[in-house]
């Protein structure tokens, strides 16, 4: 990626990153000659034609050329693409919308639906893990929906083969206010203080581990609040932490790009692009989108490890650890220190934007002197919460 940073820098602090450097990056202009396969460039965002993508997908050379262009856009260009008519079969989109509406209704009735990381409660209706729920509710529609070539080519362009798809529906209700502008997963779903504990090179690789996307399930004029993005912002190396500072938030509010979308249009972007859902200014339009968070195949460990049973075995000893045992180091080598993947219906963020980790629970139990029974019950409960 064409990021600007000092390769000798190991740590990024809350004050890292020069605002003037950031402005010089995001004030670039997309040269149409750099995206020859795009049908248009609107406010620096390349626009592509869904039927053309479908044709390219069937031709090996054209497929590689299109993926190469998209990879360059995601890394060194605007960071965002829009594909008009990515999923042209309105019946497929409408049936999926019906499935999602049913799930939202059922989860409200059973009080299982949860809110958003970055929006106020009640501003929207969220379906966590819409991928699995959609598949189980209507496998035929799911297959037609995820046959979309635009989904596959965008994912392959950034992540390569064997990518892992996840999806979360977001329905922004009339009057629903905008999300706080942010960068996304992996480093995006933790506090700025926690991000600063990761060395700079991790900030550099995080954007290449996931791809963000969305499909519009209804026509989305600007007044309904389609996603706000700041093109080129993924190139600002210190952005995961710096974007929390007031001057960056203010700049975003004055300079974001917001393009209208039609039903069946798709947008994909580098997760390090500063973005957020917009305010739904209408009184009667429910803006429904299916959000995709596609992960690299390499975001997994080599071996399957039963960390729950390791924690269960270690807890009695760590409660009265002998001299020479470093409890923090033992926890880091045994317990799960990252809260994802999880079931966000059962395990929502409490007091932050990410759920509590197994490692944090183990440290708490040791510090507070929990009984083995209480700790074992917590492990069982957490395992259940993480299951679909």
Protein Blocks (a to p, Z undefined) as FASTA:
>chain_A
ZZdddfkbmbdcfkgocfklmmmmmmpccdfklmmmbgbdeehiacddfklmmmmmmpmk
lmmmmmmmmmmmmmmmnopacdehkblclmlmmmmmmmmmmmmmmmmmnopaccdfkbce
hkaccdehklmmmmmmommlmmmmmmpmklmmmmmmmnoghiacddddddddehiacddd
ddddfklnccfklmmmpcfklmmmmmmmpccddddfbdcdfknopacddehklmpmklmm
mmmpmklmmmmmmmpccddddehiacdddfklccdddddfbfkbccdddddddddfklcc
fbdcdfklmmmmmmmmmmmccehiafklmmmmmmccbfbdcdfklmccehiabdcdfklm
mmmmmmnopafklmmmmmmmmmmmmpZZ
